[in-house]
Amino acid sequence: MAPPPVCLTIAGSDCSSGAGAQADLKTFSAFGSYGLTAITAVVSEIPGLVTAWESVSPALLTSQLDTLKGGFPLSAIKTGMLATPELVARVCQFLEELRAQFPLLPVVVDPVMIASSGDRLLVEEAVSLYRERLLPLATVATPNLAEAAALLECPLPGRDELVSAARTFSRKFHCAVILKGGHLPQSEDATDLLHLPGEEELDDLVWASHPRIPGVDTHGTGCTFAAALTAGLGRGSSVEDAFLAAKRYLTGALEHSHRWQIPDSSGGGTIVALNHFHSRLV
């Protein structure tokens, strides 16, 4: 039996395992890939609440990356929470060197800036490094609307702005982009848009929509979607096919989400988490 594709996530550690590197590993496994992690930060969180986080040293991140590069044949790479300018710079250097050897290696950049709880997970000074060095190394970027607006330095108030924003993003950073519209106001559907570099006609855009799933309020959706996309690219799928498969997978993880009743001071609460193993057939 041939060994599975090897996917590397460069991301933060989530102690509740619903987001970050833990969610990525679950997703890689669900797609039949072998997952590796290079941890950038340790985050103390549960769905809806980040209580603390600390980044690792640049030297420790570099050691993880160099060790993994020398030990495994990488099929695809995903970046998540990179936390500080120093860590972003180290990741850029790693990817630049790797791309010199393997120019077609898929790289998915999920520009994690703000947690679902609203807590900031990226130092503001690091944003310029995303624009100048990291995004031009991406095969695909997967920003949500707030992240895309920050990177493009312009507001994205609604669906009508998605097409022009996607085209601007691709031209500016020379990569495919998937704009995640899950936070669009007054929208009954969760709608995402894929735009490939050089494709300017409306008919060439790829839309993926699914009705919003009521009662599911959790974290890790962006991480999980980007990890599913990475796994698809790692096994040789086209960007479009990997995008659509990732959308289906995330929708299933939301539809079959886990729920626990947790006693608290107000008389009780519900914790909701994605079900990353809702189907073995992805």
Long-range contacts (C-beta under 8 A, 24 or more apart in sequence): 3-34, 4-32, 4-33, 4-34, 5-32, 5-33, 5-34, 5-75, 5-76, 5-231, 5-234, 5-235, 6-33, 6-34, 6-35, 6-36, 6-72, 6-73, 6-74, 6-75, 6-234, 7-33, 7-34, 7-35, 7-36, 7-74, 7-75, 7-76, 7-77, 7-78, 7-227, 7-230, 7-231, 7-234, 8-35, 8-36, 8-37, 8-38, 8-68, 8-72, 8-74, 8-76, 8-77, 8-78, 9-35, 9-36, 9-37, 9-38, 9-77, 9-78, 9-79, 9-80, 9-227, 9-230, 10-37, 10-38, 10-40, 10-61, 10-65, 10-77, 10-78, 10-79, 10-80, 10-82, 10-91, 11-37, 11-38, 11-39, 11-40, 11-78, 11-79, 11-80, 11-81, 11-112, 11-223, 12-39, 12-40, 12-41, 12-42, 12-43, 12-53, 12-80, 12-81, 12-83, 12-112, 12-121, 13-37, 13-39, 13-41, 13-42, 13-43, 14-43, 14-45, 14-219, 14-220, 15-42, 15-43, 15-44, 15-45, 16-45, 16-46, 16-47, 16-273, 17-273, 18-46, 18-47, 18-218, 18-219, 18-220, 18-273, 18-274, 19-45, 19-115, 19-116, 19-219, 19-220, 19-222, 19-223, 19-224, 20-80, 20-81, 20-220, 20-223, 21-80, 23-220, 23-223, 23-224, 23-227, 23-274, 23-276, 24-78, 24-80, 24-223, 24-224, 24-226, 24-227, 24-230, 26-224, 26-276, 26-277, 27-223, 27-224, 27-227, 27-228, 27-231, 27-249, 27-276, 28-227, 28-230, 28-231, 29-276, 29-277, 30-228, 30-231, 30-249, 30-276, 30-277, 30-279, 30-280, 30-282, 31-228, 31-231, 31-232, 31-235, 31-249, 31-282, 32-231, 32-235, 33-75, 33-231, 33-234, 33-235, 34-72, 36-68, 36-72, 36-74, 37-64, 38-64, 38-65, 38-68, 39-64, 40-80, 40-81, 40-82, 40-83, 40-87, 41-81, 41-83, 41-87, 41-121, 43-81, 43-121, 45-115, 45-117, 45-219, 46-271, 47-116, 47-217, 47-218, 47-219, 47-220, 47-271, 47-272, 47-273, 48-116, 48-117, 48-217, 48-218, 48-219, 49-117, 50-115, 50-117, 50-119, 50-121, 53-83, 53-121, 55-83, 55-84, 55-87, 56-87, 58-86, 58-87, 58-89, 58-90, 61-87, 61-90, 61-91, 62-90, 62-94, 65-90, 65-91, 65-94, 66-94, 69-94, 69-98, 74-98, 74-102, 74-105, 75-105, 75-106, 75-234, 75-235, 76-105, 76-106, 76-107, 76-108, 76-230, 76-231, 76-233, 76-234, 77-105, 77-106, 77-107, 77-108, 77-230, 78-107, 78-108, 78-109, 78-110, 78-226, 78-227, 78-229, 78-230, 79-107, 79-108, 79-109, 79-110, 79-134, 80-110, 80-112, 80-223, 80-226, 81-112, 81-121, 81-122, 82-112, 82-122, 82-126, 82-134, 83-121, 83-122, 83-123, 83-126, 84-123, 84-126, 85-123, 85-125, 85-126, 85-129, 87-126, 88-126, 88-129, 88-130, 88-133, 88-134, 89-129, 89-133, 91-134, 92-129, 92-133, 92-134, 92-137, 95-134, 95-137, 96-133, 96-137, 99-137, 106-139, 106-140, 106-230, 106-233, 106-234, 107-137, 107-138, 107-139, 107-140, 108-138, 108-139, 108-140, 108-141, 108-142, 108-226, 108-229, 108-230, 108-233, 109-134, 109-135, 109-137, 109-138, 109-140, 109-141, 109-142, 109-175, 110-141, 110-142, 110-143, 110-222, 110-223, 110-226, 111-135, 111-141, 111-142, 111-143, 111-147, 111-151, 112-147, 112-222, 112-223, 113-146, 113-147, 113-150, 114-146, 114-147, 115-219, 116-218, 116-219, 116-220, 116-221, 117-219, 127-151, 131-172, 131-173, 135-173, 135-175, 136-173, 136-174, 136-175, 138-173, 138-175, 138-176, 139-175, 139-176, 139-233, 139-239, 140-175, 140-176, 140-177, 140-178, 140-229, 140-233, 140-239, 140-243, 141-169, 141-173, 141-175, 141-176, 141-177, 141-178, 142-177, 142-178, 142-180, 142-222, 142-225, 142-226, 142-229, 143-169, 143-177, 143-179, 143-180, 144-179, 144-180, 144-182, 144-183, 144-222, 145-179, 145-180, 145-181, 145-183, 145-184, 146-183, 148-177, 148-179, 157-185, 158-184, 158-185, 159-184, 159-187, 159-191, 162-191, 162-193, 163-193, 163-195, 163-202, 163-205, 166-193, 166-194, 166-195, 166-205, 167-195, 167-200, 169-195, 170-195, 170-196, 170-197, 170-198, 170-199, 171-197, 176-239, 178-229, 178-243, 180-222, 180-225, 182-221, 187-212, 188-212, 190-251, 192-243, 192-247, 194-239, 194-240, 194-243, 196-239, 196-240, 206-240, 206-243, 206-244, 208-243, 208-244, 208-247, 210-247, 210-251, 213-251, 213-254, 213-255, 215-272, 216-254, 216-257, 216-272, 217-272, 218-257, 218-272, 218-273, 218-274, 220-273, 220-274, 221-250, 221-254, 221-274, 224-249, 224-250, 224-253, 224-274, 224-276, 225-249, 225-250, 228-282, 245-282, 248-282, 249-279, 249-282, 250-274, 252-278, 252-279, 253-278
